[in-house]
Amino acid sequence: GMWNWSVDEKAFKKRDPEGYRLWRLEQLINYGLEEGEKLNEEEVKRAWPRIKDRLDPHKAVYLEYILWGKRPSSRQFSENFWNLS
C-alpha cells in the first residue's frame, strides 16, 4: 500500500490510541491492505461514523454495501480493493 510516512506511528499510537486506530483504518481502506492483512468488520462498523467522511467516496459506498447491504447509487466503484476472507 501507499503509506503516509510523515506520521510517526509509534508516537501517534502512544499519544492517541483511538485516533491512531481510526487513522490506520482510513489508511487501510484508502490505500489498500498489506499482504495478508484483513479489515475487522466490527471495528470498521464501530468506527464508521467517524471515518466515513474521510474515505475515498467510491470505497465508502462499496463498504456500506458490504457491511450493511446498502445498495449503492448508480455510481461505479471498484470492487477489487476489498480483501474479504
C-alpha positions in Angstrom: 0.0 0.0 0.0 0.9 3.7 -0.1 1.8 4.8 3.3 1.9 8.2 4.8 5.4 8.1 6.2 5.2 11.6 7.7 3.3 10.1 10.6 5.4 8.8 13.4 3.2 5.8 14.1 4.7 4.7 17.4 4.4 8.2 18.9 1.0 8.7 17.4 -0.2 5.3 18.9 1.1 6.2 22.3 -0.3 9.7 22.3 -3.7 8.9 20.9 -4.5 5.2 20.6 -8.1 5.8 19.5 -7.1 8.5 16.9 -4.4 6.2 15.7 -6.8 3.3 15.3 -9.1 5.4 13.2 -6.3 6.8 11.1 -4.9 3.3 10.5 -8.3 2.1 9.3 -8.6 5.0 6.9 -5.1 4.2 5.5 -6.0 0.5 5.0 -9.3 1.4 3.3 -8.0 4.2 1.2 -4.6 2.8 0.2 -5.2 -0.9 0.3 -4.3 -3.7 2.6 -0.8 -5.0 3.1 -0.3 -8.6 2.1 -2.3 -10.9 4.3 -3.9 -8.1 6.2 -7.7 -8.1 6.8 -10.1 -5.5 7.9 -12.0 -6.3 11.0 -15.7 -5.9 10.2 -16.8 -5.0 13.7 -14.0 -2.4 14.0 -15.0 -0.8 10.7 -18.7 -0.7 11.8 -17.8 0.9 15.1 -15.5 3.5 13.5 -17.8 4.2 10.6 -19.5 7.4 11.7 -16.0 8.9 12.4 -14.1 7.7 9.3 -16.7 7.7 6.5 -16.3 11.3 5.5 -12.5 10.9 5.3 -12.7 7.9 3.0 -12.5 7.7 -0.8 -16.1 8.1 -1.7 -16.2 5.1 -4.0 -14.7 2.9 -1.3 -17.2 4.3 1.3 -20.1 3.4 -1.0 -18.8 -0.1 -1.5 -18.1 -0.6 2.2 -21.6 0.5 3.1 -22.9 -2.1 0.7 -20.6 -4.9 2.1 -21.3 -4.0 5.7 -25.0 -3.2 5.7 -26.2 -4.3 2.3 -27.0 -0.7 1.4 -27.4 -0.7 -2.4 -25.1 1.9 -3.9 -26.4 4.5 -6.3 -25.6 4.1 -9.9 -22.1 5.5 -9.3 -19.5 3.0 -10.4 -17.0 1.7 -7.9 -14.1 -0.7 -7.9 -14.7 -4.0 -6.1 -11.3 -5.4 -6.2 -9.7 -3.5 -3.3 -11.6 -5.3 -0.6 -9.7 -8.3 0.8 -12.5 -10.2 2.3 -11.9 -13.7 3.7 
